[in-house]
Amino acid sequence: MNAGRTDRKPKSLLREYSEAIVYAILLTVVLRAFVLQAFRIPSESMLDTLLVGDFLFVNKLDFGPKIPFTDTRLPGLRQPGPGDVIVFQYPEDPRRDYIKRCVATGGMVVEVKDKDLFVDGKKRVEPYVKHIDASIHPGSADPRDNFGPYTVPPGNLFMMGDNRDNSTDSRVLSQVGFVPFENIVGRAQMIFFSIAEGEHAWMFWRWPTAVRWNRIFSIVR
């Protein structure tokens, strides 16, 4: 026996499994806090880009993840911009998460005229937008189809649902309004699962028809 050598008692199988489980939990917590978080789509406000029953991963690295239990945000890879589909904390209740598309950032002027979106006076081409109601709301009491012009304050985003006639978003200034950058959770990146809503849809024998196989692993654009 070599001098100074100490024989170590081998770990028990239970201890090895316990350590592996703890490490896996810690890794999951770190990934969820700083890299990717899973979300489920509960509403129709982003049709047809996102469907009720879509499950997606949200990328937190792009815009910088928040350090848990603080307001400190780590540096991101880039700034959010028009066209990004973003999950954010509802300004009136940060415990609730919303998902909408960013259409303008700080300093840009937003206006909606008879359903058409204008940013800085130029009409936006939005192939992803859906309209389910042909009627035009005048805008005095309902900003759905006519809104603004308003200038987005610095450090804020203007968010709108792709299903423009059925979305509570930044057009409703008294509820959502301009979304502060610090409310951002992350950018919607990929749908990893999708299942049609309905009775018994989760029963495995319904999966051949209930699961939307063509949406699995599709990139959110």
C-alpha positions in Angstrom: 0.0 0.0 0.0 1.3 3.4 -0.9 2.1 5.8 1.9 -0.6 8.4 2.5 -3.2 6.6 0.4 -6.7 6.4 1.9 -9.0 3.7 0.8 -12.4 5.2 -0.1 -15.5 3.3 0.5 -17.4 2.9 -2.8 -20.7 4.8 -3.2 -23.8 2.9 -2.8 -26.1 2.4 -5.7 -28.8 4.5 -4.0 -26.4 7.4 -3.5 -25.3 7.3 -7.1 -28.9 7.4 -8.3 -29.7 10.2 -5.8 -26.7 12.3 -7.0 -27.7 11.8 -10.6 -31.3 12.9 -9.9 -30.1 16.0 -8.1 -27.7 17.0 -10.9 -30.5 16.5 -13.5 -32.8 18.7 -11.5 -30.2 21.4 -11.1 -29.4 21.3 -14.8 -33.1 21.5 -15.7 -33.6 24.5 -13.3 -30.5 26.3 -14.9 -31.7 25.6 -18.4 -35.2 26.8 -17.6 -34.0 30.0 -16.0 -31.3 31.0 -18.5 -31.8 29.2 -21.8 -35.1 27.6 -22.7 -38.6 27.5 -21.1 -41.6 25.6 -22.3 -45.0 27.2 -22.8 -48.5 26.1 -23.9 -50.7 28.2 -26.1 -54.1 28.6 -24.5 -55.8 31.2 -26.7 -56.5 32.0 -30.4 -54.9 35.5 -30.4 -51.9 34.3 -32.5 -53.8 32.3 -35.2 -52.6 30.9 -37.6 -49.0 31.3 -36.5 -49.8 29.5 -33.2 -52.7 27.3 -32.4 -54.4 26.4 -29.2 -52.7 23.3 -27.9 -49.2 24.2 -29.3 -46.4 23.6 -26.9 -43.3 25.7 -27.7 -39.8 26.5 -26.4 -39.0 30.1 -25.7 -35.4 31.2 -26.2 -34.2 33.4 -23.3 -30.6 33.9 -24.6 -31.6 36.2 -27.5 -32.7 39.1 -25.4 -30.9 38.2 -22.2 -32.3 36.1 -19.4 -33.3 37.5 -16.0 -31.5 36.3 -12.9 -34.3 34.6 -10.9 -35.9 36.6 -8.1 -34.2 39.8 -9.3 -34.8 42.5 -11.9 -31.3 42.1 -13.3 -31.1 41.0 -16.9 -28.0 39.4 -18.3 -26.7 40.7 -21.7 -28.5 39.2 -24.7 -27.4 38.3 -28.2 -29.5 41.0 -29.8 -32.3 43.5 -29.2 -35.9 42.6 -29.8 -37.3 44.0 -33.1 -40.4 44.1 -35.3 -41.5 40.6 -36.4 -40.3 38.8 -33.3 -42.8 36.6 -31.5 -42.2 37.2 -27.8 -43.5 35.9 -24.5 -43.8 38.7 -21.9 -45.2 39.3 -18.5 -48.6 41.0 -18.6 -48.0 44.5 -17.3 -51.0 44.5 -15.0 -50.2 41.2 -13.5 -46.6 39.9 -14.0 -47.6 36.4 -12.9 -49.4 36.0 -16.2 -47.6 35.5 -19.5 -48.8 36.7 -22.8 -47.4 35.9 -26.3 -47.7 38.4 -29.2 -45.7 39.7 -32.1 -43.6 42.8 -31.7 -44.5 45.4 -34.4 -42.6 48.4 -33.2 -39.9 49.4 -30.7 -39.0 52.6 -28.8 -39.2 55.7 -30.8 -41.3 54.3 -33.6 -44.8 55.7 -34.4 -47.6 53.2 -34.6 -51.0 53.7 -36.2 -53.8 51.3 -37.3 -56.1 52.6 -40.1 -59.0 50.4 -41.1 -57.2 47.3 -39.9 -53.9 48.2 -41.7 -50.8 48.7 -39.6 -48.5 51.7 -40.3 -45.2 52.1 -38.6 -43.4 55.5 -39.0 -46.0 56.3 -41.7 -45.3 53.2 -43.8 -47.8 50.4 -44.3 -46.5 47.1 -43.0 -46.7 44.0 -45.2 -47.8 41.2 -42.8 -48.4 37.9 -44.5 -48.9 36.2 -41.1 -51.9 38.4 -40.0 -55.4 36.9 -39.9 -58.7 38.8 -39.9 -61.9 37.0 -39.0 -64.3 40.0 -39.0 -64.7 42.1 -42.1 -66.5 45.0 -40.2 -64.5 48.1 -39.3 -64.7 49.5 -35.8 -64.3 53.3 -35.8 -61.8 53.5 -33.0 -63.4 56.1 -30.7 -64.2 53.5 -28.1 -62.7 50.3 -29.6 -59.1 50.6 -30.9 -59.2 47.2 -32.7 -59.3 48.6 -36.3 -58.3 52.2 -35.8 -55.6 53.3 -33.4 -53.1 56.1 -32.9 -50.8 57.4 -34.0 -48.8 56.9 -30.9 -45.0 57.0 -30.4 -43.6 54.0 -28.5 -41.7 55.2 -25.5 -38.0 54.3 -25.3 -37.3 50.9 -23.7 -40.8 49.6 -24.7 -42.3 47.4 -27.3 -45.6 47.5 -29.1 -47.1 44.0 -29.3 -50.0 42.7 -31.4 -51.6 39.3 -31.9 -51.5 37.9 -35.4 -55.3 37.2 -35.1 -55.9 40.9 -35.2 -59.7 40.8 -34.7 -59.4 38.6 -31.6 -56.4 39.8 -29.6 -56.1 41.9 -26.4 -52.7 43.6 -27.0 -50.9 46.9 -27.0 -53.8 48.6 -28.8 -55.7 48.4 -25.4 -53.7 51.0 -23.6 -55.6 50.6 -20.3 -54.7 46.9 -20.1 -51.6 45.9 -22.0 -50.3 49.1 -23.6 -46.7 49.5 -24.2 -44.6 46.6 -22.9 -41.5 47.5 -21.0 -38.3 45.6 -22.1 -37.9 44.3 -18.5 -41.2 42.3 -18.9 -39.8 40.2 -21.7 -39.4 36.5 -21.0 -38.0 35.4 -24.3 -38.5 34.8 -28.0 -40.8 31.9 -29.2 -38.5 29.6 -31.2 -39.9 26.1 -31.8 -43.1 24.1 -31.5 -42.1 20.8 -29.9 -45.6 19.3 -29.6 -49.1 20.2 -30.7 -52.4 18.5 -29.9 -56.0 19.6 -30.9 -58.1 20.6 -28.0 -61.1 18.5 -27.2 -62.6 15.8 -25.0 -60.2 12.9 -24.4 -57.7 14.4 -26.8 -54.9 13.4 -24.4 -55.8 9.7 -24.4 -53.0 8.0 -26.2 -55.4 6.1 -28.5 -56.6 9.5 -29.9 -53.1 10.7 -30.7 -53.1 9.5 -34.4 -55.8 12.0 -35.1 -55.5 14.5 -32.2 -51.8 15.2 -32.5 -50.8 17.8 -35.1 -47.8 15.8 -36.4 -47.0 18.4 -39.1 -46.4 21.1 -36.5 -43.9 19.2 -34.3 -40.4 20.7 -34.4 -41.6 23.6 -36.6 -39.9 27.0 -36.2 -42.0 29.9 -35.1 -41.8 32.8 -37.6 
